[in-house]
Amino acid sequence: MDETNRRRVKEAQIIVGEWVKHYNHVRPHSALGYRPPAPQTQVPQIIQNQPMLLQ
Protein backbone atom coordinates (compact mmCIF):
# COMPACT_ATOMS: atom_id res chain seq x y z
CA MET A 1 0.00 0.00 0.00
CA ASP A 2 1.45 3.35 -0.96
CA GLU A 3 1.62 6.44 1.26
CA THR A 4 -1.47 8.05 -0.27
CA ASN A 5 -3.61 5.02 0.46
CA ARG A 6 -2.27 4.77 4.03
CA ARG A 7 -3.27 8.39 4.61
CA ARG A 8 -6.73 7.78 3.17
CA VAL A 9 -7.23 4.74 5.39
CA LYS A 10 -6.10 6.69 8.46
CA GLU A 11 -8.41 9.58 7.56
CA ALA A 12 -11.33 7.19 7.10
CA GLN A 13 -10.61 5.58 10.49
CA ILE A 14 -10.67 8.98 12.17
CA ILE A 15 -13.91 10.04 10.47
CA VAL A 16 -15.68 6.77 11.28
CA GLY A 17 -14.40 6.89 14.87
CA GLU A 18 -15.80 10.39 15.34
CA TRP A 19 -19.14 9.31 13.87
CA VAL A 20 -19.34 6.31 16.23
CA LYS A 21 -18.49 8.54 19.20
CA HIS A 22 -21.24 10.98 18.23
CA TYR A 23 -23.75 8.19 17.60
CA ASN A 24 -23.12 6.52 20.96
CA HIS A 25 -22.45 9.50 23.23
CA VAL A 26 -24.25 12.52 21.78
CA ARG A 27 -27.10 11.53 19.47
CA PRO A 28 -30.39 11.06 21.34
CA HIS A 29 -32.14 7.73 20.78
CA SER A 30 -35.94 7.67 20.92
CA ALA A 31 -36.06 4.17 22.44
CA LEU A 32 -34.02 5.46 25.40
CA GLY A 33 -36.16 8.49 26.14
CA TYR A 34 -34.05 10.67 23.85
CA ARG A 35 -30.87 10.03 25.78
CA PRO A 36 -27.59 8.78 24.31
CA PRO A 37 -27.04 5.03 24.80
CA ALA A 38 -23.55 5.24 26.26
CA PRO A 39 -23.24 7.20 29.49
CA GLN A 40 -20.41 9.65 29.80
CA THR A 41 -17.63 8.05 31.75
CA GLN A 42 -14.76 9.53 33.66
CA VAL A 43 -11.47 8.09 32.46
CA PRO A 44 -8.78 8.04 35.14
CA GLN A 45 -5.97 10.51 34.43
CA ILE A 46 -3.38 7.71 34.40
CA ILE A 47 -5.15 6.09 31.44
CA GLN A 48 -5.62 9.36 29.57
CA ASN A 49 -1.86 9.90 29.58
CA GLN A 50 -1.04 6.48 28.10
CA PRO A 51 -0.25 6.22 24.38
CA MET A 52 -2.67 4.19 22.32
CA LEU A 53 -1.68 0.57 21.84
CA LEU A 54 -3.16 0.31 18.36
CA GLN A 55 -2.45 3.11 15.96
CHARMM-style PDB file with segment names, atoms N, HN, CA, C and O in Angstrom:
ATOM      1  N   MET     1       0.858  -1.175   0.000  1.00  0.00      PROA
ATOM      2  CA  MET     1       0.000   0.000   0.000  1.00  0.00      PROA
ATOM      3  C   MET     1       0.903   1.236   0.000  1.00  0.00      PROA
ATOM      4  O   MET     1       1.834   1.336   0.799  1.00  0.00      PROA
ATOM      5  N   ASP     2       0.620   2.157  -0.889  1.00  0.00      PROA
ATOM      6  HN  ASP     2      -0.136   2.075  -1.538  1.00  0.00      PROA
ATOM      7  CA  ASP     2       1.451   3.351  -0.957  1.00  0.00      PROA
ATOM      8  C   ASP     2       1.035   4.378   0.103  1.00  0.00      PROA
ATOM      9  O   ASP     2       0.030   4.208   0.792  1.00  0.00      PROA
ATOM     10  N   GLU     3       1.820   5.425   0.213  1.00  0.00      PROA
ATOM     11  HN  GLU     3       2.637   5.563  -0.347  1.00  0.00      PROA
ATOM     12  CA  GLU     3       1.615   6.437   1.259  1.00  0.00      PROA
ATOM     13  C   GLU     3       0.255   7.124   1.140  1.00  0.00      PROA
ATOM     14  O   GLU     3      -0.391   7.400   2.150  1.00  0.00      PROA
ATOM     15  N   THR     4      -0.176   7.396  -0.072  1.00  0.00      PROA
ATOM     16  HN  THR     4       0.349   7.172  -0.893  1.00  0.00      PROA
ATOM     17  CA  THR     4      -1.474   8.055  -0.269  1.00  0.00      PROA
ATOM     18  C   THR     4      -2.606   7.191   0.267  1.00  0.00      PROA
ATOM     19  O   THR     4      -3.504   7.689   0.946  1.00  0.00      PROA
ATOM     20  N   ASN     5      -2.566   5.914  -0.033  1.00  0.00      PROA
ATOM     21  HN  ASN     5      -1.837   5.509  -0.585  1.00  0.00      PROA
ATOM     22  CA  ASN     5      -3.615   5.016   0.462  1.00  0.00      PROA
ATOM     23  C   ASN     5      -3.569   4.878   1.977  1.00  0.00      PROA
ATOM     24  O   ASN     5      -4.619   4.804   2.616  1.00  0.00      PROA
ATOM     25  N   ARG     6      -2.381   4.843   2.563  1.00  0.00      PROA
ATOM     26  HN  ARG     6      -1.529   4.903   2.044  1.00  0.00      PROA
ATOM     27  CA  ARG     6      -2.272   4.771   4.030  1.00  0.00      PROA
ATOM     28  C   ARG     6      -2.901   6.001   4.672  1.00  0.00      PROA
ATOM     29  O   ARG     6      -3.586   5.894   5.689  1.00  0.00      PROA
ATOM     30  N   ARG     7      -2.669   7.169   4.077  1.00  0.00      PROA
ATOM     31  HN  ARG     7      -2.112   7.256   3.251  1.00  0.00      PROA
ATOM     32  CA  ARG     7      -3.274   8.394   4.609  1.00  0.00      PROA
ATOM     33  C   ARG     7      -4.790   8.369   4.478  1.00  0.00      PROA
ATOM     34  O   ARG     7      -5.503   8.805   5.381  1.00  0.00      PROA
ATOM     35  N   ARG     8      -5.276   7.865   3.364  1.00  0.00      PROA
ATOM     36  HN  ARG     8      -4.697   7.510   2.630  1.00  0.00      PROA
ATOM     37  CA  ARG     8      -6.727   7.780   3.166  1.00  0.00      PROA
ATOM     38  C   ARG     8      -7.366   6.825   4.169  1.00  0.00      PROA
ATOM     39  O   ARG     8      -8.437   7.108   4.707  1.00  0.00      PROA
ATOM     40  N   VAL     9      -6.710   5.695   4.419  1.00  0.00      PROA
ATOM     41  HN  VAL     9      -5.840   5.466   3.982  1.00  0.00      PROA
ATOM     42  CA  VAL     9      -7.232   4.735   5.392  1.00  0.00      PROA
ATOM     43  C   VAL     9      -7.244   5.367   6.774  1.00  0.00      PROA
ATOM     44  O   VAL     9      -8.232   5.242   7.498  1.00  0.00      PROA
ATOM     45  N   LYS    10      -6.171   6.038   7.152  1.00  0.00      PROA
ATOM     46  HN  LYS    10      -5.369   6.140   6.564  1.00  0.00      PROA
ATOM     47  CA  LYS    10      -6.096   6.691   8.464  1.00  0.00      PROA
ATOM     48  C   LYS    10      -7.178   7.760   8.591  1.00  0.00      PROA
ATOM     49  O   LYS    10      -7.826   7.867   9.631  1.00  0.00      PROA
ATOM     50  N   GLU    11      -7.373   8.546   7.542  1.00  0.00      PROA
ATOM     51  HN  GLU    11      -6.846   8.459   6.696  1.00  0.00      PROA
ATOM     52  CA  GLU    11      -8.406   9.582   7.562  1.00  0.00      PROA
ATOM     53  C   GLU    11      -9.794   8.959   7.714  1.00  0.00      PROA
ATOM     54  O   GLU    11     -10.623   9.458   8.474  1.00  0.00      PROA
ATOM     55  N   ALA    12     -10.040   7.876   6.994  1.00  0.00      PROA
ATOM     56  HN  ALA    12      -9.367   7.470   6.377  1.00  0.00      PROA
ATOM     57  CA  ALA    12     -11.335   7.191   7.101  1.00  0.00      PROA
ATOM     58  C   ALA    12     -11.545   6.644   8.508  1.00  0.00      PROA
ATOM     59  O   ALA    12     -12.652   6.720   9.039  1.00  0.00      PROA
ATOM     60  N   GLN    13     -10.494   6.094   9.118  1.00  0.00      PROA
ATOM     61  HN  GLN    13      -9.594   6.032   8.686  1.00  0.00      PROA
ATOM     62  CA  GLN    13     -10.607   5.576  10.486  1.00  0.00      PROA
ATOM     63  C   GLN    13     -10.974   6.693  11.453  1.00  0.00      PROA
ATOM     64  O   GLN    13     -11.798   6.490  12.345  1.00  0.00      PROA
ATOM     65  N   ILE    14     -10.385   7.850  11.292  1.00  0.00      PROA
ATOM     66  HN  ILE    14      -9.715   8.015  10.568  1.00  0.00      PROA
ATOM     67  CA  ILE    14     -10.672   8.984  12.175  1.00  0.00      PROA
ATOM     68  C   ILE    14     -12.115   9.448  11.987  1.00  0.00      PROA
ATOM     69  O   ILE    14     -12.825   9.687  12.964  1.00  0.00      PROA
ATOM     70  N   ILE    15     -12.546   9.574  10.742  1.00  0.00      PROA
ATOM     71  HN  ILE    15     -11.970   9.380   9.948  1.00  0.00      PROA
ATOM     72  CA  ILE    15     -13.910  10.037  10.467  1.00  0.00      PROA
ATOM     73  C   ILE    15     -14.940   9.064  11.018  1.00  0.00      PROA
ATOM     74  O   ILE    15     -15.911   9.477  11.652  1.00  0.00      PROA
ATOM     75  N   VAL    16     -14.736   7.778  10.781  1.00  0.00      PROA
ATOM     76  HN  VAL    16     -13.947   7.442  10.266  1.00  0.00      PROA
ATOM     77  CA  VAL    16     -15.680   6.771  11.283  1.00  0.00      PROA
ATOM     78  C   VAL    16     -15.663   6.748  12.807  1.00  0.00      PROA
ATOM     79  O   VAL    16     -16.717   6.624  13.431  1.00  0.00      PROA
ATOM     80  N   GLY    17     -14.492   6.866  13.413  1.00  0.00      PROA
ATOM     81  HN  GLY    17     -13.636   6.967  12.906  1.00  0.00      PROA
ATOM     82  CA  GLY    17     -14.396   6.894  14.871  1.00  0.00      PROA
ATOM     83  C   GLY    17     -15.156   8.059  15.478  1.00  0.00      PROA
ATOM     84  O   GLY    17     -15.825   7.902  16.500  1.00  0.00      PROA
ATOM     85  N   GLU    18     -15.057   9.226  14.858  1.00  0.00      PROA
ATOM     86  HN  GLU    18     -14.514   9.353  14.028  1.00  0.00      PROA
ATOM     87  CA  GLU    18     -15.796  10.392  15.344  1.00  0.00      PROA
ATOM     88  C   GLU    18     -17.301  10.190  15.193  1.00  0.00      PROA
ATOM     89  O   GLU    18     -18.074  10.582  16.067  1.00  0.00      PROA
ATOM     90  N   TRP    19     -17.717   9.577  14.081  1.00  0.00      PROA
ATOM     91  HN  TRP    19     -17.089   9.258  13.371  1.00  0.00      PROA
ATOM     92  CA  TRP    19     -19.143   9.313  13.869  1.00  0.00      PROA
ATOM     93  C   TRP    19     -19.671   8.346  14.932  1.00  0.00      PROA
ATOM     94  O   TRP    19     -20.749   8.562  15.485  1.00  0.00      PROA
ATOM     95  N   VAL    20     -18.920   7.287  15.217  1.00  0.00      PROA
ATOM     96  HN  VAL    20     -18.044   7.111  14.768  1.00  0.00      PROA
ATOM     97  CA  VAL    20     -19.337   6.312  16.230  1.00  0.00      PROA
ATOM     98  C   VAL    20     -19.434   6.985  17.595  1.00  0.00      PROA
ATOM     99  O   VAL    20     -20.379   6.739  18.344  1.00  0.00      PROA
ATOM    100  N   LYS    21     -18.462   7.830  17.917  1.00  0.00      PROA
ATOM    101  HN  LYS    21     -17.694   8.030  17.308  1.00  0.00      PROA
ATOM    102  CA  LYS    21     -18.489   8.538  19.201  1.00  0.00      PROA
ATOM    103  C   LYS    21     -19.736   9.417  19.299  1.00  0.00      PROA
ATOM    104  O   LYS    21     -20.408   9.436  20.330  1.00  0.00      PROA
ATOM    105  N   HSD    22     -20.039  10.133  18.236  1.00  0.00      PROA
ATOM    106  HN  HSD    22     -19.494  10.117  17.398  1.00  0.00      PROA
ATOM    107  CA  HSD    22     -21.235  10.983  18.225  1.00  0.00      PROA
ATOM    108  C   HSD    22     -22.494  10.131  18.354  1.00  0.00      PROA
ATOM    109  O   HSD    22     -23.391  10.458  19.131  1.00  0.00      PROA
ATOM    110  N   TYR    23     -22.562   9.046  17.599  1.00  0.00      PROA
ATOM    111  HN  TYR    23     -21.833   8.780  16.968  1.00  0.00      PROA
ATOM    112  CA  TYR    23     -23.755   8.188  17.597  1.00  0.00      PROA
ATOM    113  C   TYR    23     -24.009   7.598  18.985  1.00  0.00      PROA
ATOM    114  O   TYR    23     -25.156   7.519  19.423  1.00  0.00      PROA
ATOM    115  N   ASN    24     -22.957   7.190  19.667  1.00  0.00      PROA
ATOM    116  HN  ASN    24     -22.025   7.254  19.311  1.00  0.00      PROA
ATOM    117  CA  ASN    24     -23.119   6.523  20.959  1.00  0.00      PROA
ATOM    118  C   ASN    24     -23.163   7.459  22.159  1.00  0.00      PROA
ATOM    119  O   ASN    24     -23.740   7.104  23.187  1.00  0.00      PROA
ATOM    120  N   HSD    25     -22.571   8.638  22.057  1.00  0.00      PROA
ATOM    121  HN  HSD    25     -22.102   8.927  21.222  1.00  0.00      PROA
ATOM    122  CA  HSD    25     -22.451   9.502  23.234  1.00  0.00      PROA
ATOM    123  C   HSD    25     -23.216  10.817  23.135  1.00  0.00      PROA
ATOM    124  O   HSD    25     -23.448  11.466  24.155  1.00  0.00      PROA
ATOM    125  N   VAL    26     -23.610  11.221  21.941  1.00  0.00      PROA
ATOM    126  HN  VAL    26     -23.422  10.694  21.112  1.00  0.00      PROA
ATOM    127  CA  VAL    26     -24.248  12.525  21.779  1.00  0.00      PROA
ATOM    128  C   VAL    26     -25.666  12.387  21.231  1.00  0.00      PROA
ATOM    129  O   VAL    26     -26.604  12.968  21.778  1.00  0.00      PROA
ATOM    130  N   ARG    27     -25.820  11.635  20.173  1.00  0.00      PROA
ATOM    131  HN  ARG    27     -25.058  11.164  19.729  1.00  0.00      PROA
ATOM    132  CA  ARG    27     -27.103  11.531  19.471  1.00  0.00      PROA
ATOM    133  C   ARG    27     -28.173  10.934  20.371  1.00  0.00      PROA
ATOM    134  O   ARG    27     -27.974   9.855  20.929  1.00  0.00      PROA
ATOM    135  N   PRO    28     -29.310  11.619  20.525  1.00  0.00      PROA
ATOM    136  CA  PRO    28     -30.388  11.058  21.343  1.00  0.00      PROA
ATOM    137  C   PRO    28     -31.098   9.923  20.599  1.00  0.00      PROA
ATOM    138  O   PRO    28     -31.322   9.995  19.390  1.00  0.00      PROA
ATOM    139  N   HSD    29     -31.442   8.885  21.344  1.00  0.00      PROA
ATOM    140  HN  HSD    29     -31.260   8.826  22.326  1.00  0.00      PROA
ATOM    141  CA  HSD    29     -32.139   7.728  20.785  1.00  0.00      PROA
ATOM    142  C   HSD    29     -33.552   7.689  21.355  1.00  0.00      PROA
ATOM    143  O   HSD    29     -33.738   7.717  22.571  1.00  0.00      PROA
ATOM    144  N   SER    30     -34.537   7.625  20.481  1.00  0.00      PROA
ATOM    145  HN  SER    30     -34.387   7.602  19.493  1.00  0.00      PROA
ATOM    146  CA  SER    30     -35.938   7.674  20.921  1.00  0.00      PROA
ATOM    147  C   SER    30     -36.297   6.511  21.843  1.00  0.00      PROA
ATOM    148  O   SER    30     -37.085   6.691  22.771  1.00  0.00      PROA
ATOM    149  N   ALA    31     -35.739   5.331  21.609  1.00  0.00      PROA
ATOM    150  HN  ALA    31     -35.099   5.186  20.855  1.00  0.00      PROA
ATOM    151  CA  ALA    31     -36.059   4.170  22.444  1.00  0.00      PROA
ATOM    152  C   ALA    31     -35.525   4.322  23.869  1.00  0.00      PROA
ATOM    153  O   ALA    31     -35.941   3.593  24.770  1.00  0.00      PROA
ATOM    154  N   LEU    32     -34.617   5.253  24.071  1.00  0.00      PROA
ATOM    155  HN  LEU    32     -34.278   5.845  23.339  1.00  0.00      PROA
ATOM    156  CA  LEU    32     -34.023   5.462  25.399  1.00  0.00      PROA
ATOM    157  C   LEU    32     -34.494   6.773  26.014  1.00  0.00      PROA
ATOM    158  O   LEU    32     -33.805   7.356  26.850  1.00  0.00      PROA
ATOM    159  N   GLY    33     -35.652   7.226  25.605  1.00  0.00      PROA
ATOM    160  HN  GLY    33     -36.212   6.752  24.925  1.00  0.00      PROA
ATOM    161  CA  GLY    33     -36.161   8.487  26.145  1.00  0.00      PROA
ATOM    162  C   GLY    33     -35.354   9.678  25.676  1.00  0.00      PROA
ATOM    163  O   GLY    33     -35.192  10.654  26.408  1.00  0.00      PROA
ATOM    164  N   TYR    34     -34.849   9.602  24.461  1.00  0.00      PROA
ATOM    165  HN  TYR    34     -34.981   8.809  23.866  1.00  0.00      PROA
ATOM    166  CA  TYR    34     -34.054  10.669  23.849  1.00  0.00      PROA
ATOM    167  C   TYR    34     -32.790  10.988  24.650  1.00  0.00      PROA
ATOM    168  O   TYR    34     -32.398  12.143  24.813  1.00  0.00      PROA
ATOM    169  N   ARG    35     -32.182   9.926  25.133  1.00  0.00      PROA
ATOM    170  HN  ARG    35     -32.501   8.988  25.000  1.00  0.00      PROA
ATOM    171  CA  ARG    35     -30.865  10.028  25.781  1.00  0.00      PROA
ATOM    172  C   ARG    35     -29.864   9.241  24.943  1.00  0.00      PROA
ATOM    173  O   ARG    35     -30.259   8.329  24.218  1.00  0.00      PROA
ATOM    174  N   PRO    36     -28.592   9.571  25.026  1.00  0.00      PROA
ATOM    175  CA  PRO    36     -27.591   8.777  24.310  1.00  0.00      PROA
ATOM    176  C   PRO    36     -27.436   7.413  24.983  1.00  0.00      PROA
ATOM    177  O   PRO    36     -27.605   7.314  26.198  1.00  0.00      PROA
ATOM    178  N   PRO    37     -27.120   6.362  24.226  1.00  0.00      PROA
ATOM    179  CA  PRO    37     -27.041   5.029  24.803  1.00  0.00      PROA
ATOM    180  C   PRO    37     -25.846   4.818  25.726  1.00  0.00      PROA
ATOM    181  O   PRO    37     -25.951   4.075  26.702  1.00  0.00      PROA
ATOM    182  N   ALA    38     -24.737   5.444  25.444  1.00  0.00      PROA
ATOM    183  HN  ALA    38     -24.653   6.048  24.651  1.00  0.00      PROA
ATOM    184  CA  ALA    38     -23.549   5.240  26.265  1.00  0.00      PROA
ATOM    185  C   ALA    38     -23.416   6.398  27.244  1.00  0.00      PROA
ATOM    186  O   ALA    38     -23.330   7.553  26.829  1.00  0.00      PROA
ATOM    187  N   PRO    39     -23.399   6.104  28.517  1.00  0.00      PROA
ATOM    188  CA  PRO    39     -23.238   7.197  29.485  1.00  0.00      PROA
ATOM    189  C   PRO    39     -21.834   7.787  29.389  1.00  0.00      PROA
ATOM    190  O   PRO    39     -20.883   7.110  29.001  1.00  0.00      PROA
ATOM    191  N   GLN    40     -21.730   9.033  29.741  1.00  0.00      PROA
ATOM    192  HN  GLN    40     -22.503   9.583  30.056  1.00  0.00      PROA
ATOM    193  CA  GLN    40     -20.412   9.648  29.800  1.00  0.00      PROA
ATOM    194  C   GLN    40     -19.651   9.025  30.961  1.00  0.00      PROA
ATOM    195  O   GLN    40     -20.181   8.886  32.063  1.00  0.00      PROA
ATOM    196  N   THR    41     -18.442   8.663  30.708  1.00  0.00      PROA
ATOM    197  HN  THR    41     -18.012   8.776  29.812  1.00  0.00      PROA
ATOM    198  CA  THR    41     -17.630   8.048  31.751  1.00  0.00      PROA
ATOM    199  C   THR    41     -16.442   8.945  32.057  1.00  0.00      PROA
ATOM    200  O   THR    41     -15.993   9.723  31.215  1.00  0.00      PROA
ATOM    201  N   GLN    42     -15.956   8.821  33.256  1.00  0.00      PROA
ATOM    202  HN  GLN    42     -16.321   8.190  33.940  1.00  0.00      PROA
ATOM    203  CA  GLN    42     -14.759   9.529  33.658  1.00  0.00      PROA
ATOM    204  C   GLN    42     -13.582   8.569  33.513  1.00  0.00      PROA
ATOM    205  O   GLN    42     -13.536   7.530  34.171  1.00  0.00      PROA
ATOM    206  N   VAL    43     -12.643   8.919  32.660  1.00  0.00      PROA
ATOM    207  HN  VAL    43     -12.680   9.763  32.126  1.00  0.00      PROA
ATOM    208  CA  VAL    43     -11.469   8.088  32.455  1.00  0.00      PROA
ATOM    209  C   VAL    43     -10.390   8.563  33.421  1.00  0.00      PROA
ATOM    210  O   VAL    43     -10.066   9.751  33.456  1.00  0.00      PROA
ATOM    211  N   PRO    44      -9.831   7.639  34.207  1.00  0.00      PROA
ATOM    212  CA  PRO    44      -8.779   8.042  35.140  1.00  0.00      PROA
ATOM    213  C   PRO    44      -7.628   8.733  34.404  1.00  0.00      PROA
ATOM    214  O   PRO    44      -7.281   8.354  33.285  1.00  0.00      PROA
ATOM    215  N   GLN    45      -7.051   9.730  35.030  1.00  0.00      PROA
ATOM    216  HN  GLN    45      -7.332  10.038  35.939  1.00  0.00      PROA
ATOM    217  CA  GLN    45      -5.973  10.514  34.427  1.00  0.00      PROA
ATOM    218  C   GLN    45      -4.813   9.627  33.984  1.00  0.00      PROA
ATOM    219  O   GLN    45      -4.207   9.888  32.946  1.00  0.00      PROA
ATOM    220  N   ILE    46      -4.496   8.594  34.743  1.00  0.00      PROA
ATOM    221  HN  ILE    46      -4.989   8.382  35.587  1.00  0.00      PROA
ATOM    222  CA  ILE    46      -3.375   7.711  34.400  1.00  0.00      PROA
ATOM    223  C   ILE    46      -3.606   7.055  33.044  1.00  0.00      PROA
ATOM    224  O   ILE    46      -2.656   6.850  32.288  1.00  0.00      PROA
ATOM    225  N   ILE    47      -4.849   6.726  32.730  1.00  0.00      PROA
ATOM    226  HN  ILE    47      -5.620   6.892  33.344  1.00  0.00      PROA
ATOM    227  CA  ILE    47      -5.155   6.093  31.444  1.00  0.00      PROA
ATOM    228  C   ILE    47      -5.130   7.126  30.328  1.00  0.00      PROA
ATOM    229  O   ILE    47      -4.682   6.824  29.223  1.00  0.00      PROA
ATOM    230  N   GLN    48      -5.597   8.322  30.591  1.00  0.00      PROA
ATOM    231  HN  GLN    48      -5.961   8.568  31.489  1.00  0.00      PROA
ATOM    232  CA  GLN    48      -5.621   9.364  29.565  1.00  0.00      PROA
ATOM    233  C   GLN    48      -4.221   9.694  29.075  1.00  0.00      PROA
ATOM    234  O   GLN    48      -4.047  10.089  27.922  1.00  0.00      PROA
ATOM    235  N   ASN    49      -3.228   9.540  29.929  1.00  0.00      PROA
ATOM    236  HN  ASN    49      -3.369   9.219  30.866  1.00  0.00      PROA
ATOM    237  CA  ASN    49      -1.859   9.902  29.576  1.00  0.00      PROA
ATOM    238  C   ASN    49      -1.103   8.781  28.883  1.00  0.00      PROA
ATOM    239  O   ASN    49       0.043   8.982  28.479  1.00  0.00      PROA
ATOM    240  N   GLN    50      -1.707   7.602  28.731  1.00  0.00      PROA
ATOM    241  HN  GLN    50      -2.638   7.439  29.059  1.00  0.00      PROA
ATOM    242  CA  GLN    50      -1.038   6.476  28.099  1.00  0.00      PROA
ATOM    243  C   GLN    50      -1.181   6.571  26.582  1.00  0.00      PROA
ATOM    244  O   GLN    50      -2.243   6.940  26.081  1.00  0.00      PROA
ATOM    245  N   PRO    51      -0.115   6.238  25.848  1.00  0.00      PROA
ATOM    246  CA  PRO    51      -0.247   6.218  24.384  1.00  0.00      PROA
ATOM    247  C   PRO    51      -1.156   5.076  23.957  1.00  0.00      PROA
ATOM    248  O   PRO    51      -1.269   4.066  24.652  1.00  0.00      PROA
ATOM    249  N   MET    52      -1.793   5.241  22.826  1.00  0.00      PROA
ATOM    250  HN  MET    52      -1.702   6.062  22.262  1.00  0.00      PROA
ATOM    251  CA  MET    52      -2.674   4.193  22.320  1.00  0.00      PROA
ATOM    252  C   MET    52      -1.845   2.977  21.926  1.00  0.00      PROA
ATOM    253  O   MET    52      -0.748   3.111  21.384  1.00  0.00      PROA
ATOM    254  N   LEU    53      -2.380   1.791  22.203  1.00  0.00      PROA
ATOM    255  HN  LEU    53      -3.271   1.682  22.643  1.00  0.00      PROA
ATOM    256  CA  LEU    53      -1.676   0.568  21.842  1.00  0.00      PROA
ATOM    257  C   LEU    53      -1.790   0.280  20.350  1.00  0.00      PROA
ATOM    258  O   LEU    53      -0.839  -0.198  19.730  1.00  0.00      PROA
ATOM    259  N   LEU    54      -2.947   0.570  19.778  1.00  0.00      PROA
ATOM    260  HN  LEU    54      -3.719   0.958  20.281  1.00  0.00      PROA
ATOM    261  CA  LEU    54      -3.158   0.310  18.355  1.00  0.00      PROA
ATOM    262  C   LEU    54      -3.286   1.632  17.622  1.00  0.00      PROA
ATOM    263  O   LEU    54      -4.212   2.404  17.868  1.00  0.00      PROA
ATOM    264  N   GLN    55      -2.376   1.881  16.745  1.00  0.00      PROA
ATOM    265  HN  GLN    55      -1.624   1.254  16.545  1.00  0.00      PROA
ATOM    266  CA  GLN    55      -2.445   3.114  15.955  1.00  0.00      PROA
ATOM    267  C   GLN    55      -2.263   2.796  14.501  1.00  0.00      PROA
ATOM    268  OT1 GLN    55      -2.288   3.699  13.664  1.00  0.00      PROA
TER     269      GLN     55
END
